[in-house]
Amino acid sequence: MRFKKNKKYYSLLLLVLLLGIFLRVYRHNDFLHFELDQARDALIVDAALENGIGELPLLGPRAAGTMLR
């Protein structure tokens, strides 16, 4: 069988996958808080997904209401 030949490889792959899942879900509620810039980015990406890539701004947001970008 092919699985028996690569048992070490599949075991390592499963271990990495399980570690990744654990790191994603551990203390998940603490990481669900969005700051203002993250919420803005999410809204921009949502608009770009609905209306096309032309909705993405060429420059970032204004810094503290100034003309600095």
C-alpha positions in Angstrom: 0.0 0.0 0.0 1.1 3.5 -0.7 0.0 4.8 2.7 2.3 2.4 4.6 5.3 3.6 2.6 4.6 7.2 3.4 3.2 6.8 6.9 5.8 9.2 8.4 4.9 11.8 5.8 1.2 11.6 6.3 1.6 11.6 10.1 3.7 14.8 9.9 1.1 16.4 7.6 -1.7 15.6 10.0 0.3 17.0 12.9 0.9 20.3 11.1 -2.8 20.5 10.1 -4.0 19.9 13.6 -1.5 22.4 15.0 -2.8 25.0 12.5 -6.4 24.3 13.4 -5.6 24.6 17.1 -3.8 27.9 16.6 -6.7 29.3 14.6 -9.4 28.4 17.2 -7.5 28.9 20.5 -8.8 32.1 22.2 -10.8 32.9 19.1 -13.1 35.3 20.9 -10.2 37.5 21.9 -9.2 38.1 18.3 -12.7 38.9 16.9 -12.4 42.6 18.0 -11.8 44.8 15.0 -10.2 48.2 15.3 -11.3 51.1 13.0 -8.7 50.5 10.3 -9.5 46.8 10.1 -13.3 47.5 9.8 -12.5 50.0 7.0 -10.4 47.5 5.2 -13.2 44.9 5.5 -15.7 47.3 4.0 -13.4 48.2 1.2 -12.7 44.5 0.3 -16.5 43.8 0.5 -17.2 46.6 -1.9 -14.5 45.4 -4.3 -15.9 41.8 -4.2 -19.3 43.1 -5.1 -18.5 45.8 -7.6 -15.1 44.7 -9.1 -11.5 45.6 -8.5 -12.1 49.2 -9.7 -13.5 49.9 -6.2 -10.2 49.5 -4.5 -8.5 52.9 -3.7 -5.2 53.7 -5.3 -3.9 55.3 -2.1 -4.5 54.6 1.6 -6.8 56.6 3.9 -6.0 60.2 5.0 -4.0 60.4 8.2 -5.9 62.2 10.9 -7.9 64.3 8.5 -4.8 65.8 6.7 -3.8 65.4 3.1 -1.0 63.0 4.2 -1.6 59.5 2.8 
